[in-house]
Amino acid sequence: MTIRLLLVDDHMVVRTGLRMLLEGSSDIEIVAEASTAKEALAAAREFTLDVILMDIGLPDMSGIDATREIKKHSPNIAIVALTIHEDEEYFFKMLEAGASGYVPKRAAPEELLTAIREAAAGEVYLFPSMAKLLVRDYLIQDHSQEQSGSLSSITDREQEVLTWLAEGTSNNQIALELNISPKTVARHRENIMRKLNLHSRTELVRYAIRKGIIKP
């Protein structure tokens, strides 16, 4: 399978370097490039894409807001952040916006390629130092003040869907695995979020780690 990719960065020299790197991979096709969030939004609507490699520091709108907008109308496009920012504020905001990966620009080329392939396969890829932030955030939470609902409140099917969602699997892929429709998956997801009092993908992943549904 060829991964159809949109490259988003406001620096031409960065895009040129990334293009040279990615074009060396037979399974990745760069469909288009964008230097602004506006161009990225237009390209996401115009082209059939699997992955968007998204810079956070864009001139007209942050990559976080662009990610949120793209996921609204194209939820099946996986978005991987490639950024100079490694602090938790940007990291958690990008995850909450719907990103499937987070890679700093200092990462080795192999790590970037892995992130793109993992995202295209419906997985979530986090650079090791960023994954530690997620685990730390989970560990320092005050469990005595936890307001999430109990697993006992959801059905066996919903718990099955929860596991897939926490691992970053798309609605369409879950539907194929469970032999149900994507609309049914979406309905299960809504019920899960409501019953467990969760409001974002980040909260869902934290909950799944805390309950031992997935391992950090």
N, C-alpha and C positions, 0 to 999 in steps of 0.2 A: 504493500500500500504506500502510495506517495502522499506525504504530508504537505498540504497546501498552506503556505505561511505568508502572513503579512508582517512586514518589518517596519516598526514605528520608532523613530528616533529623530530629534531635530538637528543632529549633527551629521552632515553628509559623509565626513571622513569615518565616523563610526559605522554608518550604514554600509559604506563601501567595504570596510574591514569585515563586517558581519556577513555581507554577501559573499565575499571571497571564501570565508570559512564554511558557510552553509552550502554553497554550491559544490563543495567537495564531497557532499553526502548524497548518494544516489536516491535516498528515500525522502529528500526534502526539496520542494519546489517553491521558490520565492515568487509568489503571484503578483505582489505589488509592494510598494514602499510608501511611507507617509512621514511627513516631517512635522505635522501638527495633529492635534486631537480631531479637528474638523475633518481633515483628510482621512484619518483613521476610521472615523465613523462612516464616512461616505464609502470607503473601500470595503468595510465590513458588510454594508448593504449591497454593494455592487458585485462582489466576488463570492464564490463558494470557498470558504476557508475552514481549515481544521484548527490552526493555531495562530495567535497573534503574539509576536514578541514585542512587548510594550515597555517603552521608557516611561518613567514617572514624571520627569521634569520637562514637560512640553510647554511651548510658549503661550498657547491660548487657553489651555485647560489641563489640569493635572492628569497624568496617566491613570490615577485612581478614579477620577470622575469619568474619564473616557471608558475605562473598564466597566464601571457601573452602567453606563448608558448602553454599551455594546451588549452586555449580558441581558439587558432588558428585552431587546428585540432579537438577539441571536444567542440564546442560552447554550447552544451546543458548541459554540466556538470556544475553545480553550485559550486562556490568556496567561502568558508567562511574563512576569515582570523581570526586566533586565535593567539594573539601576546601580547608581553609585551609593544609594542610600541603604544603610544597614542598621538603622535604628528601629526600635520596635514600633514607633508611631506609624511610620510608612508601611512597615511590614503588616501590622494587624489591619490597617485600613485597606490595604490592597487585598488581603484575604477576604475581608468582609465585603469588598466590592465584587468578589467572585473569581479572583485569580486562582489558577490551578498550579502555579509555580512561582518561585521567587528566587532569582539568581543575581548576585552582585556582579558588577562588571569586572571585578578582579578574578572571577572564577576561571578555572581552566576550560579550554574549548570543549573537552570531553564532557564536562559537567553541564555545559549549556546544551549540548546535543542530547544528553540524557534527559534533561528537563523538557525539551521540546517533544521528544519521543514519548516520555511518560505522560505528558499532558494530552498528546494526541490520542493516547490509548485510554484516556479517561481517568488517569491517576493524578495524584497531587505530588509535585516534587518541590522540596524545600532544601535549599543549600544548608549544609550541616549547622553552621552558626545561627541560621535563622530558625531551624527546627528546634534548637536549644531554647530559643526565646519562647516558642510555643509551649514546650514542656515546662519551662520555668514558670510561665504564666499560669499553667495548670497547677503546679505544685504549691504556689504561694497563695492560691485562693483559700479563703476561709470556708471550709466545708460546713461549718456549723451554721453559716448564713446562706447556704445554698438554697436557691429558690426553684431549681429545676424540678420538674415532676418526676414521678417514679416510673421505672420500666414496667411495673405491674399495670400501669394505666394504658399501655399500648398492646395491640394484638400481636400474635406471632408473626403475621405477615408484615405488620408495620415494623417490628424489630428486625426482620430480614431486610426490609428496604432501608432502615436506618443504618445497618451495617454497610450496605453498598454505598449509601450517600456519604458516610463518614470516610470512606476510602477514596472519595472523589469521583465515583462512577456517575456518568451522565444518566438522565432520565431514560433516554432511548436505549442505552445499553442495559440498564436495570430491567426495562420492559422485555428485552430479548432474553435475558437470563431467567426471568421469572415467568415468561410466557404470558404477560399481561400487556395492556396498552400503555403508552406513555402518559395518557390522561389519567389512568388509574394510578400510575406511579406518582404523578403530581398531586393527586388527591391524598394518597398515603403520606406524602411529604408534608402537606399542609396539616394533616391530622397529627403527625408526629411533632411538628414544631409547636402546634397549639397545646397538645397534651403535656409536652415536656417544658413548656414555657421557654422555648429557644427562639432566637430572632435572626440568626445569621449562620453561615457555614462555619465560621470560627467557633461559635458557641456549640454547634453540633459536634464538631471534632473534639472539643474539650470534653463534652459530655461523654462521648464514646470512649475516650481515653480513660476518663475517671471511672466509668462503669466496667472497664475491661473488655469492651466490645471490639476495640482495636488497640494495638500497642503503639506507643509513641516512638 
